[in-house]
Amino acid sequence: MAEIKIEKKRPVWPWIVALLLIAALIYYVFVNDHETHSENSVEIENSTSAQ
């Protein structure tokens, strides 16, 4: 009889966790960058209107 080699499937959850971490990192960078720009624009508006 011939021997049949059966390979077990690799788990998918590490890929899902990795994608969620990458998505969270991109979201954090986008939100943090957006808040920095809005704070700078408010400071510039306040400093120009005060003079």
PyMOL commands that set and color helices and strands:
alter all, ss='L'
color gray80, all
select helices_A, chain A and resi 13-50
alter helices_A, ss='H'
color red, helices_A
deselect
rebuild
show_as cartoon
